[in-house]
Amino acid sequence: SCRGMMAPSTFWVCAALSLAVTSAWSPNMVTVRNGLRCTSPSVQSAIPGRLSLPRQHGVSRRKLQMLVSGTKTVEVIAPDTLERVMKESTEPLIVDFSAESRGCAPCLLLSPQLELIAKEYEGRMRVVKIDTDKCLALTSQMKVTALPTLIFLNKGSTVLRVEGAMMSKKLRAIVDYAFFAGPAPRGVDPAAPVWEAAKVSF
């Protein structure tokens, strides 16, 4: 549950996003942005550049983007900064490759969940974000082919990468597994180099 962890207005949006992800997720629908696959949460979102949540939830694209842009814990960084952070960081690191500025629906759905986790693990783990529209060379270098993609790094080495949006409960479990000796997931091969978020369960 998100209640008790955020302001009422943010909880309302989080609840709507939970419904949107759990009831309208269609992993086979994709849009293409700069050659990247963007898994869509609804049939309406298959239109490139457009975010559509079920209307009954009352969450507009503009309001969702405003909420996402207002968050501060997850820092958007430049490619040269990422290289330095990867070399110097003594904490586990998650790099979120996304295209929120282009209205990538699953990127926007994941962002507030990632904020919750970043706040919860602050001081033990760092989370940064790369805007793929502005960092095409780095995106290609890191072999990112789907949005959003989370790359989990520890001491400069890749531990795991996960493609697709998810809610904070699943993300927390993946963080615990990747960095803090938590239980292994079901639905995916723990040794696989890339996980699909929709298939992961704990």
N, C-alpha and C positions, 0 to 999 in steps of 0.2 A: 504494500500500500504506500501511496505517496503522502498521505495525510500525516501531519505532524512534522514533516520535513521541509515544508515550504509554505509561502503565503497562500491564502485561500484562492486568489486569482490564478496563481501558478498551478495549484492543485487541480483546479477546474480544467485547465488546459491539459495537464498530465493525464487526468482521467479520460478526457476525450481522445487523447493520443493512444491510450491503452486500448480503448474500444476500437479505434481505427485500425490499430495493428493486429489485434486478435481476431476481429470479425471481418476485416476487409482485405487481409493480406493475400496477394496473389503473386507468388514468386516467379511465375512464368512470364509476367508482363514486364517488358524492359523498354527503356528509352536509351538512346545513344547520345552521349555528350563527349565531344573530342575523342571519339573512339572508345569510350568507356561505357560499360553496361551499368544501367541504373535501375535496380530492382524496384518496381512500383508497388505501393500498398493498395492500389485500387485500379479498376479499369479506366477511370477518368484520367488517372495520372500517366497513362501511356502516351498522352499528348506531350511532346517535347517542350520543356520549359514551363510546364504548368503543374501546380500542386493542387490536388483535389482530395479533400477528406469528405466522408459522408456528410451531407448537408445537415442532418439532424443533430450532429455534434456541434454545429455552430462555430467552428474554428476556421477563420479565413486565412488564406495564404499570407496576407499582409500582417495579420496579428501574430501568426506563428513566427514569421521572420523577425518581427520586432522583438518578440520574447527571446528568440535565439540570439539575436544580435546584442541583446542587453546583458547577456551572461559574460562573466569575467574570469572564472577560474580556468577554463580551457583557453589557452593563448594561441592565436593564429600567428604562425611564424613563417619566415622566409626560408628558402632552401639552404642558404649558407648558414643561417642560424641553426637549422636542424642538424647539419653536419657537426657543428660545434657542440650542440646539446648532446648528441649521441656519443661524442668522444668524452665529454666532461661529466655527464650525469652519473651520480653515484646511486641514484634511485631507479627502480624500474620505470619504463617509459612506454606510454601508448601514443602512437601517432595516428590521427584520424585524417584519412584522405577523403575529402568531400567536395561537393559543389553546391553549397547552400545558396550562394549568390545567384545561381542559375535556376533555383527553385527545385533542385533534386529532392523529391518528396521523402524517400527513406533517409537521406542525409539530414533533413530538417526534423524528422521523427526521432532520429538517434541523438541529435545534439543535446536536448534537455536531459536525456537519460545519462549521457556522458558527463554532463555537468554535475548531476547528483553524485555519480561515482567519484569524480575528481574531488569534490568537496569532502566526501566520506573518507577518501584515502589520502587527503592532503598531508604532506609531510612524509608519507610512505611511498608515494608513487606520483609521477608527473604525467599530465596529459596535454598534448599539443595538437594543433590542427593545421593541415595544409590545404589551401584552396587550389584544387587541381586546375581550375581555369587559368590561374596565374602562374602555375608551376608545372607546365607540361613536361619539361625535360626531366625534372625530378620524379614526376609520376611515372614516366616511362622507365627511368633508371631503377625505380623500386618495383617495377613489374606489376603495377596496380592496373587491373583490367575491369574492376567493378566498383561501384560506389554505393554506399560508403565502404571503405576498407579500413579496418583497424589493424595496425601492426604493433605487436607487443615485443618490446626490446628490453634486454637486461644486460648491462655492461657492454653495450654496443652491438650485441648479437641478437638476431631475430629469434624469438621463442615461439611465436605463433602469429598467424594472421587470420582474421575473420571477416567475411564479406556479408553485408546486409545489416539492416536495422534490427534492434531488439530492445526490450524493456530493461530497466535497471536491475531487476532480480536476476535475469540470465546473465547480464553483463557482469554483475558482481561475482557470480559463480565462476565465470570464465577468468576474471582477474585473479580470484583466489587460486584457481587451478594453475594459471600461468606463472604467477609470481610468489604465491604464499603456500604452496604444497596442499592445496585444496583437493577435494575428490575429483576424479576424472569424469567427463561427461558421458552421456549416452547419446546414441543417434549418429555419432561421427567417430571416425578412427582417431584416437588421441594423437597418433603419430603422423597423421596427414598434415601436409604443409599448409593447407588452406581449409578452413571450416566455413560451411554455409550456416549463417546464424539461425535460419529457419529450421535447420535439422538438429540443432544442439538442444539437449535436454539434460537436466540433472535430477 
